[in-house]
Amino acid sequence: MKETTLEEIVKTAELYCKKNIPWHHHFLTRKCQFNKGEKFQIILENEETGKSFVSLFDYKPMQELELLENLFFGRKK
């Protein structure tokens, strides 16, 4: 898994949408059993290649998650 910026994750998700590449995302809280770190995490996964990206946050990234949710569900904002 590659650590990157939220901006890069959003750009990648937009590209996947444009090219009809299946993808999904995860949000891990600090207390999540799958989170091995101490920061909040947003993870983007390419379902075809398994390539994944993670962005770390000191705060709960609700607005950032909303961006990805809108992309994932094809909602206009």
C-alpha positions as CSV (number, residue, x, y, z in Angstrom):
1,M,0.0,0.0,0.0
2,K,1.4,3.4,-1.0
3,E,1.1,6.3,1.4
4,T,0.0,9.4,-0.5
5,T,-2.0,12.7,-0.2
6,L,-5.7,13.0,-0.3
7,E,-5.5,15.0,-3.5
8,E,-3.7,12.1,-5.2
9,I,-6.4,9.7,-3.9
10,V,-9.2,11.9,-5.3
11,K,-7.4,12.3,-8.6
12,T,-7.0,8.5,-8.9
13,A,-10.6,7.9,-8.0
14,E,-11.7,10.4,-10.6
15,L,-9.5,8.7,-13.2
16,Y,-10.9,5.3,-12.3
17,C,-14.5,6.6,-12.7
18,K,-13.6,8.1,-16.1
19,K,-12.1,4.8,-17.3
20,N,-14.8,2.6,-15.6
21,I,-12.2,0.9,-13.5
22,P,-13.9,-0.7,-10.4
23,W,-12.7,0.7,-7.1
24,H,-13.8,1.2,-3.6
25,H,-12.6,3.0,-0.5
26,H,-12.3,2.4,3.3
27,F,-12.2,4.6,6.3
28,L,-10.4,3.4,9.3
29,T,-10.8,5.1,12.7
30,R,-8.1,5.3,15.3
31,K,-9.7,2.5,17.2
32,C,-10.5,0.2,14.2
33,Q,-9.0,-3.3,14.6
34,F,-7.6,-3.1,11.1
35,N,-5.8,0.2,11.7
36,K,-2.3,-0.6,12.8
37,G,-1.4,3.1,13.2
38,E,-2.6,5.9,15.4
39,K,-4.1,8.2,12.7
40,F,-7.4,8.1,10.8
41,Q,-7.0,6.5,7.4
42,I,-8.7,6.7,4.0
43,I,-7.7,3.9,1.7
44,L,-8.5,3.6,-2.0
45,E,-8.3,0.2,-3.7
46,N,-8.3,-0.7,-7.4
47,E,-10.4,-3.8,-7.7
48,E,-8.7,-5.0,-10.9
49,T,-5.1,-4.7,-9.9
50,G,-5.3,-4.7,-6.1
51,K,-3.2,-1.6,-6.0
52,S,-4.1,0.5,-2.9
53,F,-3.3,4.0,-1.6
54,V,-3.6,5.4,1.9
55,S,-3.8,8.9,3.3
56,L,-3.4,9.6,7.0
57,F,-5.1,12.2,9.1
58,D,-4.8,13.6,12.6
59,Y,-8.5,14.6,12.5
60,K,-11.7,12.7,11.4
61,P,-11.8,13.5,7.7
62,M,-15.6,13.8,7.1
63,Q,-15.5,16.3,4.2
64,E,-12.8,14.3,2.5
65,L,-14.9,11.1,2.8
66,E,-17.9,12.9,1.3
67,L,-15.8,13.7,-1.8
68,L,-15.0,10.0,-2.3
69,E,-18.6,8.9,-1.5
70,N,-19.9,11.3,-4.1
71,L,-17.4,9.9,-6.7
72,F,-18.2,6.3,-5.8
73,F,-22.0,6.8,-6.0
74,G,-21.8,9.1,-9.0
75,R,-23.4,12.0,-7.2
76,K,-23.0,15.5,-8.3
77,K,-22.2,18.1,-5.6
